[in-house]
Every structure is written in C-alpha cells, then in structure tokens.
Amino acid sequence: MTDPYAQVNIKILEKEYQISCPASERAALLDSAEMLNRKMREIRDTGKVIGLDRIAVMAALNMADELLRSRSRGELLEGDARLRLQAMRERVEGALQAGRQLDL
C-alpha cells in the first residue's frame, strides 16, 4: 500500500517553500529544514558569504562534510567493535578448549 502524501510548508531564511513528501516522513522533513535553516543563518550571520545561492551551497558543503566525517567515525567504531568481539570470541573459545582438555 502506498504512503499518503503530505504538503509541508517550511521556512528557510524568511522564504517559504511548500514541499510534498510521504506523510510518514513529515517530521524528518521538518527536522531537516530546521537544521538547514540554522546552518544557513549561521553562514549568513558571519557576513562573509552574500547571496542566498552561495549561502545554500556553503551550508550544503558543510553538512556534506559533517556527514562524511560521521560516517568515517562510524566505520572506525564499527571496526573497533568487530576487533573487540573477535578478541572476546577467541578468549571464550580458548577457555572452552581449556575446559575440554581438563575433562579428558
């Protein structure tokens, strides 16, 4: 069954946009719009970047960089967890093997 669509009004840098999205994604869209608005305001308020298009591009680049960095950190954490699990498994297997040798 298809998800019903919702019309969502968002405001970014005092400009309103009407976006259509699946109703189940409405809250995520509003959160995303708020985050984008906050980033664009931060860039605009520095006074170093002028023009809505340039501010939007800078915000997109900053958010893409944050995403890539968080993915990289996640991969590092995942690798670390994998190594720890492997070490724990080896210790358990070693303890079980030692127990079996005692039983013989």
Phi and psi in radians as a Rosetta constraint file:
Dihedral C 1 N 2 CA 2 C 2 CIRCULARHARMONIC -1.444 0.35
Dihedral N 2 CA 2 C 2 N 3 CIRCULARHARMONIC 2.591 0.35
Dihedral C 2 N 3 CA 3 C 3 CIRCULARHARMONIC -1.355 0.35
Dihedral N 3 CA 3 C 3 N 4 CIRCULARHARMONIC 2.293 0.35
Dihedral C 3 N 4 CA 4 C 4 CIRCULARHARMONIC -1.156 0.35
Dihedral N 4 CA 4 C 4 N 5 CIRCULARHARMONIC 2.600 0.35
Dihedral C 4 N 5 CA 5 C 5 CIRCULARHARMONIC -1.670 0.35
Dihedral N 5 CA 5 C 5 N 6 CIRCULARHARMONIC 2.627 0.35
Dihedral C 5 N 6 CA 6 C 6 CIRCULARHARMONIC -2.156 0.35
Dihedral N 6 CA 6 C 6 N 7 CIRCULARHARMONIC 2.531 0.35
Dihedral C 6 N 7 CA 7 C 7 CIRCULARHARMONIC -1.632 0.35
Dihedral N 7 CA 7 C 7 N 8 CIRCULARHARMONIC 2.138 0.35
Dihedral C 7 N 8 CA 8 C 8 CIRCULARHARMONIC -2.074 0.35
Dihedral N 8 CA 8 C 8 N 9 CIRCULARHARMONIC 2.254 0.35
Dihedral C 8 N 9 CA 9 C 9 CIRCULARHARMONIC -1.684 0.35
Dihedral N 9 CA 9 C 9 N 10 CIRCULARHARMONIC 2.186 0.35
Dihedral C 9 N 10 CA 10 C 10 CIRCULARHARMONIC -2.171 0.35
Dihedral N 10 CA 10 C 10 N 11 CIRCULARHARMONIC 2.731 0.35
Dihedral C 10 N 11 CA 11 C 11 CIRCULARHARMONIC -2.219 0.35
Dihedral N 11 CA 11 C 11 N 12 CIRCULARHARMONIC 2.129 0.35
Dihedral C 11 N 12 CA 12 C 12 CIRCULARHARMONIC -2.225 0.35
Dihedral N 12 CA 12 C 12 N 13 CIRCULARHARMONIC 2.099 0.35
Dihedral C 12 N 13 CA 13 C 13 CIRCULARHARMONIC 0.857 0.35
Dihedral N 13 CA 13 C 13 N 14 CIRCULARHARMONIC 0.935 0.35
Dihedral C 13 N 14 CA 14 C 14 CIRCULARHARMONIC 1.082 0.35
Dihedral N 14 CA 14 C 14 N 15 CIRCULARHARMONIC 0.227 0.35
Dihedral C 14 N 15 CA 15 C 15 CIRCULARHARMONIC -1.985 0.35
Dihedral N 15 CA 15 C 15 N 16 CIRCULARHARMONIC 2.301 0.35
Dihedral C 15 N 16 CA 16 C 16 CIRCULARHARMONIC -1.646 0.35
Dihedral N 16 CA 16 C 16 N 17 CIRCULARHARMONIC 2.489 0.35
Dihedral C 16 N 17 CA 17 C 17 CIRCULARHARMONIC -2.312 0.35
Dihedral N 17 CA 17 C 17 N 18 CIRCULARHARMONIC 2.505 0.35
Dihedral C 17 N 18 CA 18 C 18 CIRCULARHARMONIC -1.931 0.35
Dihedral N 18 CA 18 C 18 N 19 CIRCULARHARMONIC 2.118 0.35
Dihedral C 18 N 19 CA 19 C 19 CIRCULARHARMONIC -2.079 0.35
Dihedral N 19 CA 19 C 19 N 20 CIRCULARHARMONIC 2.439 0.35
Dihedral C 19 N 20 CA 20 C 20 CIRCULARHARMONIC -1.797 0.35
Dihedral N 20 CA 20 C 20 N 21 CIRCULARHARMONIC 2.326 0.35
Dihedral C 20 N 21 CA 21 C 21 CIRCULARHARMONIC -2.649 0.35
Dihedral N 21 CA 21 C 21 N 22 CIRCULARHARMONIC 2.838 0.35
Dihedral C 21 N 22 CA 22 C 22 CIRCULARHARMONIC -1.000 0.35
Dihedral N 22 CA 22 C 22 N 23 CIRCULARHARMONIC 2.421 0.35
Dihedral C 22 N 23 CA 23 C 23 CIRCULARHARMONIC -0.979 0.35
Dihedral N 23 CA 23 C 23 N 24 CIRCULARHARMONIC -0.589 0.35
Dihedral C 23 N 24 CA 24 C 24 CIRCULARHARMONIC -1.216 0.35
Dihedral N 24 CA 24 C 24 N 25 CIRCULARHARMONIC -0.270 0.35
Dihedral C 24 N 25 CA 25 C 25 CIRCULARHARMONIC -1.814 0.35
Dihedral N 25 CA 25 C 25 N 26 CIRCULARHARMONIC 0.119 0.35
Dihedral C 25 N 26 CA 26 C 26 CIRCULARHARMONIC -1.016 0.35
Dihedral N 26 CA 26 C 26 N 27 CIRCULARHARMONIC -0.848 0.35
Dihedral C 26 N 27 CA 27 C 27 CIRCULARHARMONIC -1.090 0.35
Dihedral N 27 CA 27 C 27 N 28 CIRCULARHARMONIC -0.711 0.35
Dihedral C 27 N 28 CA 28 C 28 CIRCULARHARMONIC -1.136 0.35
Dihedral N 28 CA 28 C 28 N 29 CIRCULARHARMONIC -0.675 0.35
Dihedral C 28 N 29 CA 29 C 29 CIRCULARHARMONIC -1.112 0.35
Dihedral N 29 CA 29 C 29 N 30 CIRCULARHARMONIC -0.771 0.35
Dihedral C 29 N 30 CA 30 C 30 CIRCULARHARMONIC -1.101 0.35
Dihedral N 30 CA 30 C 30 N 31 CIRCULARHARMONIC -0.705 0.35
Dihedral C 30 N 31 CA 31 C 31 CIRCULARHARMONIC -1.125 0.35
Dihedral N 31 CA 31 C 31 N 32 CIRCULARHARMONIC -0.741 0.35
Dihedral C 31 N 32 CA 32 C 32 CIRCULARHARMONIC -1.111 0.35
Dihedral N 32 CA 32 C 32 N 33 CIRCULARHARMONIC -0.746 0.35
Dihedral C 32 N 33 CA 33 C 33 CIRCULARHARMONIC -1.113 0.35
Dihedral N 33 CA 33 C 33 N 34 CIRCULARHARMONIC -0.705 0.35
Dihedral C 33 N 34 CA 34 C 34 CIRCULARHARMONIC -1.121 0.35
Dihedral N 34 CA 34 C 34 N 35 CIRCULARHARMONIC -0.733 0.35
Dihedral C 34 N 35 CA 35 C 35 CIRCULARHARMONIC -1.101 0.35
Dihedral N 35 CA 35 C 35 N 36 CIRCULARHARMONIC -0.798 0.35
Dihedral C 35 N 36 CA 36 C 36 CIRCULARHARMONIC -1.076 0.35
Dihedral N 36 CA 36 C 36 N 37 CIRCULARHARMONIC -0.773 0.35
Dihedral C 36 N 37 CA 37 C 37 CIRCULARHARMONIC -1.042 0.35
Dihedral N 37 CA 37 C 37 N 38 CIRCULARHARMONIC -0.762 0.35
Dihedral C 37 N 38 CA 38 C 38 CIRCULARHARMONIC -1.093 0.35
Dihedral N 38 CA 38 C 38 N 39 CIRCULARHARMONIC -0.790 0.35
Dihedral C 38 N 39 CA 39 C 39 CIRCULARHARMONIC -1.101 0.35
Dihedral N 39 CA 39 C 39 N 40 CIRCULARHARMONIC -0.764 0.35
Dihedral C 39 N 40 CA 40 C 40 CIRCULARHARMONIC -1.171 0.35
Dihedral N 40 CA 40 C 40 N 41 CIRCULARHARMONIC -0.634 0.35
Dihedral C 40 N 41 CA 41 C 41 CIRCULARHARMONIC -1.122 0.35
Dihedral N 41 CA 41 C 41 N 42 CIRCULARHARMONIC -0.753 0.35
Dihedral C 41 N 42 CA 42 C 42 CIRCULARHARMONIC -1.018 0.35
Dihedral N 42 CA 42 C 42 N 43 CIRCULARHARMONIC -0.785 0.35
Dihedral C 42 N 43 CA 43 C 43 CIRCULARHARMONIC -1.164 0.35
Dihedral N 43 CA 43 C 43 N 44 CIRCULARHARMONIC -0.790 0.35
Dihedral C 43 N 44 CA 44 C 44 CIRCULARHARMONIC -1.078 0.35
Dihedral N 44 CA 44 C 44 N 45 CIRCULARHARMONIC -0.714 0.35
Dihedral C 44 N 45 CA 45 C 45 CIRCULARHARMONIC -1.225 0.35
Dihedral N 45 CA 45 C 45 N 46 CIRCULARHARMONIC -0.304 0.35
Dihedral C 45 N 46 CA 46 C 46 CIRCULARHARMONIC -1.231 0.35
Dihedral N 46 CA 46 C 46 N 47 CIRCULARHARMONIC -0.451 0.35
Dihedral C 46 N 47 CA 47 C 47 CIRCULARHARMONIC 1.380 0.35
Dihedral N 47 CA 47 C 47 N 48 CIRCULARHARMONIC 0.012 0.35
Dihedral C 47 N 48 CA 48 C 48 CIRCULARHARMONIC -1.494 0.35
Dihedral N 48 CA 48 C 48 N 49 CIRCULARHARMONIC -0.387 0.35
Dihedral C 48 N 49 CA 49 C 49 CIRCULARHARMONIC -2.107 0.35
Dihedral N 49 CA 49 C 49 N 50 CIRCULARHARMONIC 2.227 0.35
Dihedral C 49 N 50 CA 50 C 50 CIRCULARHARMONIC -2.079 0.35
Dihedral N 50 CA 50 C 50 N 51 CIRCULARHARMONIC 2.417 0.35
Dihedral C 50 N 51 CA 51 C 51 CIRCULARHARMONIC 1.827 0.35
Dihedral N 51 CA 51 C 51 N 52 CIRCULARHARMONIC 2.291 0.35
Dihedral C 51 N 52 CA 52 C 52 CIRCULARHARMONIC -0.997 0.35
Dihedral N 52 CA 52 C 52 N 53 CIRCULARHARMONIC -0.750 0.35
Dihedral C 52 N 53 CA 53 C 53 CIRCULARHARMONIC -1.077 0.35
Dihedral N 53 CA 53 C 53 N 54 CIRCULARHARMONIC -0.786 0.35
Dihedral C 53 N 54 CA 54 C 54 CIRCULARHARMONIC -1.172 0.35
Dihedral N 54 CA 54 C 54 N 55 CIRCULARHARMONIC -0.685 0.35
Dihedral C 54 N 55 CA 55 C 55 CIRCULARHARMONIC -1.101 0.35
Dihedral N 55 CA 55 C 55 N 56 CIRCULARHARMONIC -0.744 0.35
Dihedral C 55 N 56 CA 56 C 56 CIRCULARHARMONIC -1.112 0.35
Dihedral N 56 CA 56 C 56 N 57 CIRCULARHARMONIC -0.735 0.35
Dihedral C 56 N 57 CA 57 C 57 CIRCULARHARMONIC -1.134 0.35
Dihedral N 57 CA 57 C 57 N 58 CIRCULARHARMONIC -0.762 0.35
Dihedral C 57 N 58 CA 58 C 58 CIRCULARHARMONIC -1.099 0.35
Dihedral N 58 CA 58 C 58 N 59 CIRCULARHARMONIC -0.724 0.35
Dihedral C 58 N 59 CA 59 C 59 CIRCULARHARMONIC -1.113 0.35
Dihedral N 59 CA 59 C 59 N 60 CIRCULARHARMONIC -0.747 0.35
Dihedral C 59 N 60 CA 60 C 60 CIRCULARHARMONIC -1.102 0.35
Dihedral N 60 CA 60 C 60 N 61 CIRCULARHARMONIC -0.744 0.35
Dihedral C 60 N 61 CA 61 C 61 CIRCULARHARMONIC -1.119 0.35
Dihedral N 61 CA 61 C 61 N 62 CIRCULARHARMONIC -0.754 0.35
Dihedral C 61 N 62 CA 62 C 62 CIRCULARHARMONIC -1.094 0.35
Dihedral N 62 CA 62 C 62 N 63 CIRCULARHARMONIC -0.754 0.35
Dihedral C 62 N 63 CA 63 C 63 CIRCULARHARMONIC -1.209 0.35
Dihedral N 63 CA 63 C 63 N 64 CIRCULARHARMONIC -0.644 0.35
Dihedral C 63 N 64 CA 64 C 64 CIRCULARHARMONIC -1.133 0.35
Dihedral N 64 CA 64 C 64 N 65 CIRCULARHARMONIC -0.709 0.35
Dihedral C 64 N 65 CA 65 C 65 CIRCULARHARMONIC -1.087 0.35
Dihedral N 65 CA 65 C 65 N 66 CIRCULARHARMONIC -0.777 0.35
Dihedral C 65 N 66 CA 66 C 66 CIRCULARHARMONIC -1.069 0.35
Dihedral N 66 CA 66 C 66 N 67 CIRCULARHARMONIC -0.718 0.35
Dihedral C 66 N 67 CA 67 C 67 CIRCULARHARMONIC -1.101 0.35
Dihedral N 67 CA 67 C 67 N 68 CIRCULARHARMONIC -0.815 0.35
Dihedral C 67 N 68 CA 68 C 68 CIRCULARHARMONIC -1.118 0.35
Dihedral N 68 CA 68 C 68 N 69 CIRCULARHARMONIC -0.693 0.35
Dihedral C 68 N 69 CA 69 C 69 CIRCULARHARMONIC -1.151 0.35
Dihedral N 69 CA 69 C 69 N 70 CIRCULARHARMONIC -0.706 0.35
Dihedral C 69 N 70 CA 70 C 70 CIRCULARHARMONIC -1.207 0.35
Dihedral N 70 CA 70 C 70 N 71 CIRCULARHARMONIC -0.617 0.35
Dihedral C 70 N 71 CA 71 C 71 CIRCULARHARMONIC -1.105 0.35
Dihedral N 71 CA 71 C 71 N 72 CIRCULARHARMONIC -0.757 0.35
Dihedral C 71 N 72 CA 72 C 72 CIRCULARHARMONIC -1.084 0.35
Dihedral N 72 CA 72 C 72 N 73 CIRCULARHARMONIC -0.768 0.35
Dihedral C 72 N 73 CA 73 C 73 CIRCULARHARMONIC -1.100 0.35
Dihedral N 73 CA 73 C 73 N 74 CIRCULARHARMONIC -0.690 0.35
Dihedral C 73 N 74 CA 74 C 74 CIRCULARHARMONIC -1.114 0.35
Dihedral N 74 CA 74 C 74 N 75 CIRCULARHARMONIC -0.702 0.35
Dihedral C 74 N 75 CA 75 C 75 CIRCULARHARMONIC -1.156 0.35
Dihedral N 75 CA 75 C 75 N 76 CIRCULARHARMONIC -0.684 0.35
Dihedral C 75 N 76 CA 76 C 76 CIRCULARHARMONIC -1.109 0.35
Dihedral N 76 CA 76 C 76 N 77 CIRCULARHARMONIC -0.777 0.35
Dihedral C 76 N 77 CA 77 C 77 CIRCULARHARMONIC -1.112 0.35
Dihedral N 77 CA 77 C 77 N 78 CIRCULARHARMONIC -0.692 0.35
Dihedral C 77 N 78 CA 78 C 78 CIRCULARHARMONIC -1.124 0.35
Dihedral N 78 CA 78 C 78 N 79 CIRCULARHARMONIC -0.735 0.35
Dihedral C 78 N 79 CA 79 C 79 CIRCULARHARMONIC -1.118 0.35
Dihedral N 79 CA 79 C 79 N 80 CIRCULARHARMONIC -0.725 0.35
Dihedral C 79 N 80 CA 80 C 80 CIRCULARHARMONIC -1.110 0.35
Dihedral N 80 CA 80 C 80 N 81 CIRCULARHARMONIC -0.759 0.35
Dihedral C 80 N 81 CA 81 C 81 CIRCULARHARMONIC -1.108 0.35
Dihedral N 81 CA 81 C 81 N 82 CIRCULARHARMONIC -0.705 0.35
Dihedral C 81 N 82 CA 82 C 82 CIRCULARHARMONIC -1.083 0.35
Dihedral N 82 CA 82 C 82 N 83 CIRCULARHARMONIC -0.750 0.35
Dihedral C 82 N 83 CA 83 C 83 CIRCULARHARMONIC -1.124 0.35
Dihedral N 83 CA 83 C 83 N 84 CIRCULARHARMONIC -0.722 0.35
Dihedral C 83 N 84 CA 84 C 84 CIRCULARHARMONIC -1.117 0.35
Dihedral N 84 CA 84 C 84 N 85 CIRCULARHARMONIC -0.738 0.35
Dihedral C 84 N 85 CA 85 C 85 CIRCULARHARMONIC -1.107 0.35
Dihedral N 85 CA 85 C 85 N 86 CIRCULARHARMONIC -0.709 0.35
Dihedral C 85 N 86 CA 86 C 86 CIRCULARHARMONIC -1.106 0.35
Dihedral N 86 CA 86 C 86 N 87 CIRCULARHARMONIC -0.748 0.35
Dihedral C 86 N 87 CA 87 C 87 CIRCULARHARMONIC -1.113 0.35
Dihedral N 87 CA 87 C 87 N 88 CIRCULARHARMONIC -0.732 0.35
Dihedral C 87 N 88 CA 88 C 88 CIRCULARHARMONIC -1.108 0.35
Dihedral N 88 CA 88 C 88 N 89 CIRCULARHARMONIC -0.740 0.35
Dihedral C 88 N 89 CA 89 C 89 CIRCULARHARMONIC -1.082 0.35
Dihedral N 89 CA 89 C 89 N 90 CIRCULARHARMONIC -0.735 0.35
Dihedral C 89 N 90 CA 90 C 90 CIRCULARHARMONIC -1.120 0.35
Dihedral N 90 CA 90 C 90 N 91 CIRCULARHARMONIC -0.680 0.35
Dihedral C 90 N 91 CA 91 C 91 CIRCULARHARMONIC -1.138 0.35
Dihedral N 91 CA 91 C 91 N 92 CIRCULARHARMONIC -0.761 0.35
Dihedral C 91 N 92 CA 92 C 92 CIRCULARHARMONIC -1.124 0.35
Dihedral N 92 CA 92 C 92 N 93 CIRCULARHARMONIC -0.798 0.35
Dihedral C 92 N 93 CA 93 C 93 CIRCULARHARMONIC -1.084 0.35
Dihedral N 93 CA 93 C 93 N 94 CIRCULARHARMONIC -0.681 0.35
Dihedral C 93 N 94 CA 94 C 94 CIRCULARHARMONIC -1.109 0.35
Dihedral N 94 CA 94 C 94 N 95 CIRCULARHARMONIC -0.740 0.35
Dihedral C 94 N 95 CA 95 C 95 CIRCULARHARMONIC -1.148 0.35
Dihedral N 95 CA 95 C 95 N 96 CIRCULARHARMONIC -0.708 0.35
Dihedral C 95 N 96 CA 96 C 96 CIRCULARHARMONIC -1.139 0.35
Dihedral N 96 CA 96 C 96 N 97 CIRCULARHARMONIC -0.709 0.35
Dihedral C 96 N 97 CA 97 C 97 CIRCULARHARMONIC -1.113 0.35
Dihedral N 97 CA 97 C 97 N 98 CIRCULARHARMONIC -0.736 0.35
Dihedral C 97 N 98 CA 98 C 98 CIRCULARHARMONIC -1.120 0.35
Dihedral N 98 CA 98 C 98 N 99 CIRCULARHARMONIC -0.684 0.35
Dihedral C 98 N 99 CA 99 C 99 CIRCULARHARMONIC -1.125 0.35
Dihedral N 99 CA 99 C 99 N 100 CIRCULARHARMONIC -0.684 0.35
Dihedral C 99 N 100 CA 100 C 100 CIRCULARHARMONIC -1.152 0.35
Dihedral N 100 CA 100 C 100 N 101 CIRCULARHARMONIC -0.666 0.35
Dihedral C 100 N 101 CA 101 C 101 CIRCULARHARMONIC -1.165 0.35
Dihedral N 101 CA 101 C 101 N 102 CIRCULARHARMONIC -0.571 0.35
Dihedral C 101 N 102 CA 102 C 102 CIRCULARHARMONIC -1.216 0.35
Dihedral N 102 CA 102 C 102 N 103 CIRCULARHARMONIC -0.600 0.35
Dihedral C 102 N 103 CA 103 C 103 CIRCULARHARMONIC -1.181 0.35
Dihedral N 103 CA 103 C 103 N 104 CIRCULARHARMONIC -0.482 0.35
